[in-house]
């Protein structure tokens, strides 16, 4: 097995093919336009990457029939994925349930101040007590009033090996039976790999509860991120997952912003995925009412300047406002234009879509009153008439008559049917599936379908897939993979068995694409220029070599070496075999010659003068191909 630093040696050796220019500009020649070539193109574009044998399976079904199946995901059995996701309880919880079972800091503060009580249940109580201990320690640290020792006492330290030596159920019971302070002190001593020892053999629910004693918010985020990788890797409904990822990026929400840590699970599950291949207007309205979007773009705080709320008119005649109500109204007394601006600039019309600053202000007024109940505790959408700006509005030259919540629906309908929206959305779709700079004629045809079919996303994709541009030779491997696409396609190509996706989540962070981590509402770029640089490609090569060598914890890949037979394979034969299995043989002469030139290196050939038949390092050759320019394109 190669040493940890060896990938750097081979990266340097492959400097010619790892140059950004090689990734950005050079592509293999498009194979002859036969059914196999169409299958390869379809798999590269409509999935997160082909698995070994996928091309033959698609050809057996027929490319067009396979595409039709992907366009109708409900017809595809996905039970294997469902069984993998069953371990993550948070994926099935509402935001309110998440906040209750995995309390955020705001809830812990309320309990610490005596405004709420700890809910029942032994496991849940232990989670709350652990967070209360941390909250009080932080508070005491700030005030300098802590009477606790800086380190846990020796008797608590001595309990660590004793605890880790217990059976899983006994381990859990021992934790639950400890006093809250002792439990907190003990958990503080169990770090890194020993945390894996702590939860080893426990049920998924027990693991969740133990990890929630450390950080309940992280449990919610980690399970969402792991699920994203598992869905992209194992779902048979690949086009639905690709489109879900596309719309999550189009209607971006940042997981690091307060309540969105708890709202994003529902946002992806209930808002994005069900509408990924449906009507754009339905998707647009679902995002507008989503707690995740309302919180992310602060629309839940937007108040009409002339509304009853802003004027200080009590909800009921004659009812006096309490001081805390007055303070809250002072905080929430302004018009917030964030959502109105991004709705037109990023979600619908595009930056050159023909709207003005006046339109932004008018749209912001329309959506006043679209707010949330207790967002930090998982509260949902409701329309507050008292915060809504009264009067008529003018949006894009259209008069929006005063009508409360109905005004918002009218504006969403107006924007969803606008030709600028059709062109903007279709250009982004073509950018994702065809080219960084899609042909204008293709975008125009897709936009016509968008308008004719009332924004039916499935019909728009059909129009794209029926176009000659999608299948044109110049489009073959014309797209550089994003870090997510690169990592997942590597897992699929190597038939990886992912037992713990957390290390892969960290890999994506190091590659510059943390999941749900785009802070600006623009989301992540789909263009090559964002992802192609020497340092980025070095990171990708390191990942590829470590993956092939089995050095990523929680991930096991199918052994390419075992498929070479029992006799020591020839390095050239290994290279040819892997080129076929990973890249369908579509490797440029430059890449082939560069890797072939390294096969005599003892670090790859593993041959010695006294052992000329020793097997080559198959994993290293596989890693180099995964890091090649051809594999990094789709």
Residue pairs with C-beta under 8 A, 6 or more apart in sequence:
1 549
1 550
1 551
1 619
2 545
2 549
2 603
2 617
2 619
2 620
4 551
6 545
6 603
6 620
7 541
7 542
7 544
7 545
7 546
7 623
8 538
8 542
9 603
10 541
10 545
10 598
10 603
10 604
10 620
10 623
10 624
11 18
11 538
11 541
11 542
11 545
11 627
13 594
13 598
13 601
14 541
14 594
14 595
14 598
14 624
14 627
14 628
16 22
16 590
16 594
17 590
17 591
17 594
17 595
17 628
17 629
18 534
18 537
18 538
18 541
18 627
18 629
19 534
19 537
20 532
20 533
20 534
20 537
22 590
22 629
23 480
23 528
23 532
23 537
23 629
23 632
23 633
24 480
24 528
24 529
24 532
26 588
26 590
26 629
27 476
27 477
27 478
27 630
27 633
28 476
28 477
28 586
28 587
28 588
28 630
29 473
29 586
30 37
30 473
30 474
30 476
31 37
31 40
31 476
31 584
31 586
33 471
33 473
35 59
35 63
36 55
36 59
38 63
38 471
39 55
39 58
39 59
39 63
39 66
40 50
40 55
40 584
40 586
41 470
41 471
41 475
41 476
42 58
42 63
42 66
42 67
43 49
43 50
43 54
43 55
43 58
44 50
44 477
44 634
45 433
45 434
45 470
45 479
45 634
46 67
46 70
46 238
46 239
46 242
46 433
47 54
47 238
47 239
47 242
47 492
48 232
48 233
48 238
48 241
48 242
48 485
48 488
48 489
48 492
49 485
49 488
49 489
49 490
49 492
49 493
49 634
50 492
50 493
50 584
51 492
51 493
51 495
52 493
52 495
52 558
52 581
55 584
58 66
61 69
67 465
69 75
69 76
70 76
70 237
70 238
70 239
70 240
71 239
71 277
71 458
71 461
71 462
73 237
73 239
73 240
73 277
76 236
76 237
77 236
78 235
78 236
78 237
80 234
80 236
81 230
81 231
81 234
81 235
81 236
84 230
84 234
85 91
85 227
85 230
85 231
86 204
87 204
88 204
88 223
88 226
88 227
89 204
89 205
89 208
89 223
90 98
90 102
90 208
90 219
90 220
90 223
90 224
90 265
91 223
91 224
91 227
91 265
91 269
93 101
93 265
94 266
94 378
95 259
95 262
95 263
95 265
95 266
95 291
95 378
95 379
95 380
96 377
96 378
96 379
96 380
97 378
98 220
98 262
98 265
98 378
99 107
99 262
99 376
99 377
99 378
100 119
100 124
100 378
101 124
101 127
101 212
101 216
102 127
102 212
102 216
102 217
102 219
102 220
102 262
103 111
103 127
103 128
103 131
103 216
104 216
104 217
104 259
104 261
104 262
104 376
104 377
105 131
105 135
105 217
106 376
106 377
107 116
107 376
107 377
108 128
108 131
108 132
108 135
109 135
110 116
111 117
111 118
111 128
111 132
112 132
112 135
112 136
112 139
118 124
118 125
118 128
118 129
118 132
119 125
119 128
122 176
123 176
123 205
123 209
124 209
126 175
126 176
126 180
126 183
126 209
126 213
127 209
127 212
127 213
127 216
129 180
129 183
130 180
130 183
130 184
130 187
130 213
130 214
131 216
132 180
133 180
133 181
133 183
133 184
134 184
137 146
137 148
137 184
140 146
140 147
140 148
148 181
152 185
152 186
152 188
152 189
153 185
156 182
156 185
156 186
156 189
157 189
159 182
159 186
160 186
160 189
160 190
160 194
163 171
163 174
163 175
163 186
163 198
164 171
164 190
164 194
164 197
164 198
166 174
167 201
168 200
168 201
168 202
168 203
168 206
169 202
169 206
171 198
171 202
172 202
172 206
172 209
172 210
175 183
175 186
175 210
175 213
178 186
183 213
187 213
187 214
190 197
190 198
195 211
195 214
198 210
199 206
199 207
199 210
199 211
202 210
208 219
208 223
211 218
211 219
211 222
212 219
217 261
217 262
220 261
220 262
220 265
221 255
221 261
221 516
222 502
222 505
224 255
224 264
224 265
224 268
224 515
224 516
225 501
225 502
225 505
225 515
225 516
226 500
226 501
226 502
226 505
228 245
228 268
228 515
228 516
229 487
229 488
229 491
229 498
229 501
229 504
229 505
229 515
230 498
230 501
231 241
231 244
232 241
232 245
232 484
232 488
233 488
233 491
233 492
233 496
233 498
235 241
239 277
239 461
240 273
240 276
240 277
243 276
243 277
243 457
244 268
244 272
244 273
244 276
245 484
246 276
246 428
246 429
246 432
247 272
247 275
247 276
247 283
248 268
248 272
248 516
248 523
249 518
249 523
249 524
249 526
250 346
250 347
250 425
250 428
250 523
251 272
251 283
251 287
251 293
251 347
252 346
252 518
252 520
252 521
252 522
252 523
253 260
253 263
253 264
253 267
253 292
253 293
253 296
253 516
254 260
254 296
254 516
254 517
254 518
254 519
255 261
255 264
255 515
255 516
255 517
256 517
256 519
257 295
257 296
258 295
258 375
258 376
259 291
259 295
259 375
259 376
259 378
260 292
260 295
260 296
262 378
263 290
263 291
263 292
263 295
263 375
263 378
264 292
264 516
266 290
266 291
266 292
267 290
267 291
267 292
267 293
270 286
271 283
271 286
271 287
271 290
271 292
272 283
272 287
275 282
275 283
275 286
276 283
276 457
277 457
277 458
277 461
278 456
278 457
278 458
279 454
279 455
279 456
279 457
280 416
280 421
280 425
280 450
280 455
280 456
280 457
281 412
281 413
281 416
281 417
281 454
281 455
283 457
284 347
284 348
284 412
284 415
284 416
285 409
285 412
287 293
287 347
288 339
288 343
288 367
288 370
288 408
288 412
289 370
289 381
290 381
291 300
291 372
291 375
291 378
291 379
291 380
291 381
293 299
293 339
294 300
294 339
294 370
294 371
294 372
294 375
294 381
295 372
295 375
296 521
297 336
297 338
297 339
297 342
297 521
298 336
298 338
298 339
299 336
299 338
299 339
299 367
299 370
299 371
300 370
300 371
300 372
300 375
301 331
301 332
301 334
301 336
301 371
302 334
302 335
302 336
302 339
302 364
302 367
302 368
302 370
302 371
302 387
303 309
303 310
303 332
303 333
303 334
303 335
303 368
303 387
304 310
304 335
304 365
304 368
304 369
304 387
304 388
304 389
304 390
305 334
305 335
305 389
306 389
306 390
306 391
307 368
307 369
307 386
307 387
307 388
307 389
307 390
308 385
308 386
308 387
309 329
309 332
309 333
309 384
309 386
309 387
310 329
310 333
310 387
312 321
312 326
312 329
313 386
314 320
314 321
315 386
321 329
332 387
335 361
335 364
335 365
335 368
335 389
336 364
337 360
337 361
337 364
339 364
339 367
340 360
340 361
340 362
340 363
340 364
340 366
340 367
341 360
341 364
342 521
343 363
343 415
344 353
344 355
344 359
344 360
344 363
344 415
345 351
345 353
346 521
346 522
347 415
348 415
348 416
348 418
348 420
348 421
348 424
348 425
349 355
349 415
349 418
349 420
349 421
349 424
350 420
350 421
350 423
350 424
350 427
352 420
353 418
353 420
353 421
353 424
354 396
354 420
355 396
358 394
359 395
359 396
362 393
362 394
362 395
362 400
363 393
363 395
363 411
365 389
365 393
366 389
366 393
366 395
366 400
366 407
366 408
366 411
367 408
367 411
368 387
368 388
368 389
369 383
369 384
369 385
369 386
369 387
369 388
369 389
369 404
369 405
370 381
370 383
370 405
370 408
371 381
371 382
371 383
371 384
371 387
372 379
372 380
372 381
372 382
373 379
373 380
373 382
383 404
383 405
385 404
388 404
388 405
390 402
391 402
392 399
392 400
392 401
392 402
393 399
393 400
393 407
394 400
395 411
395 414
396 414
396 418
398 414
400 407
400 410
400 411
401 407
403 410
415 421
416 455
417 451
417 454
417 455
419 447
419 451
422 447
422 448
422 450
422 451
422 455
423 443
423 444
423 447
425 450
426 443
426 446
426 447
426 450
426 460
427 438
427 443
428 526
429 446
429 460
429 461
429 464
430 438
430 439
430 442
430 443
430 446
430 464
431 437
431 438
431 526
431 527
432 526
433 461
433 464
433 470
434 442
434 464
434 469
434 470
434 475
434 478
434 479
435 475
435 478
435 479
436 478
436 479
436 526
436 527
436 528
436 529
438 469
439 469
441 469
442 464
442 467
442 469
442 470
445 463
445 467
446 460
446 463
446 464
449 459
449 460
449 462
449 463
450 456
450 460
453 459
453 460
464 470
469 475
477 586
477 630
477 633
477 634
478 633
479 526
479 528
479 633
479 634
480 528
480 531
480 532
480 632
480 633
481 489
481 531
481 632
481 633
481 634
482 513
482 524
482 526
482 531
483 508
483 511
483 512
483 513
483 531
483 540
484 508
484 513
484 515
485 634
486 511
486 540
486 543
486 632
487 504
487 507
487 508
487 511
487 543
489 631
489 634
490 496
490 543
490 544
490 547
490 626
490 631
491 498
491 504
491 547
491 555
491 557
493 581
493 582
493 626
493 631
494 547
494 548
494 557
494 558
494 560
494 622
494 626
495 557
495 558
496 547
496 555
496 556
496 557
496 558
497 555
497 556
497 557
498 504
498 554
498 555
499 554
499 555
499 556
500 553
500 554
500 555
501 554
502 554
503 552
503 553
503 554
503 555
504 552
504 554
504 555
505 514
505 515
507 543
507 552
508 514
508 515
509 517
510 539
511 536
511 539
511 540
511 543
512 531
512 536
512 539
513 524
518 524
524 530
525 531
537 627
537 632
540 627
540 632
541 623
541 624
541 627
543 552
543 627
544 623
544 624
544 626
544 627
544 631
545 620
545 623
545 624
545 626
545 627
546 552
546 623
547 555
547 557
547 623
547 626
548 557
548 560
548 619
548 620
548 622
548 623
548 626
549 619
549 620
549 623
550 556
550 557
550 619
560 574
560 577
560 578
560 581
560 618
560 619
560 622
561 569
561 615
561 618
561 619
563 577
564 573
564 574
564 577
564 618
568 613
568 614
568 615
568 616
569 577
569 615
569 616
569 618
570 616
571 599
571 600
571 604
571 605
571 616
571 621
572 596
572 599
574 616
574 618
574 621
575 592
575 595
575 596
575 599
575 621
575 625
578 618
578 621
578 622
578 625
579 585
579 587
579 592
579 625
582 622
582 625
582 626
582 631
583 625
583 628
583 630
583 631
586 630
587 625
587 628
587 630
588 629
588 630
591 628
591 629
591 630
595 621
595 624
595 625
595 628
598 604
598 624
599 605
599 616
599 621
602 608
603 617
603 620
604 616
604 617
604 620
604 621
605 614
605 616
605 617
606 614
606 615
606 616
606 617
607 613
607 614
607 616
608 614
625 631
